[in-house]
Amino acid sequence: MISDKQKQRIEMLRSRGYGYRKVADKLGLNLNSVKSYCKRNGLGGVAKPVKTPVVYTDDITFCPNCGEEIRQIAKQKRKRFCCDKCRNEWWNNHPELIKRKAYYEHTCQGCGKMFTSYGDRNRKYCCHECYVKEPLIK
């Protein structure tokens, strides 16, 4: 049997976004009793997520693209840009600063020339013409 005080606590915890299990554990009640009470009294369904307040650090940086101030959030990776638009624009204007590491040297199986590819370590041909000329192996 659930007391009136426990019913009030259940309603309060559910309104704050707690799930059935957390409510039951917090109040020391049976999980099924909490579920039944909630469903009978319109407190069923998926619990609303509990929103935690954002905690900012004293570290303030500026967007390298537009110069807007960026307040850093505690316990998160440092933000360099204020938004995706600025990030994309800045990197499109500074391609020389991109650290490309996936260059591979190959010998073309069609013509025998040495060539470099980016991102594909298993490439066999230097161009489409060499690929088309090569007979299919059966």
Secondary structure, 3 states (H helix, E strand, C coil): CCCHHHHHHHHHHHHCCCCHHHHHHHHCCCHHHHHHHHHHCCCCCCCCCCCCCCCEEEEEEECCCCCCEEEEECCCCCCCCCCHHHHHHHHHHCHHHCCCCCEEEEECCCCCCEEEEECCCCCCCCCHHHHHHCCCCC
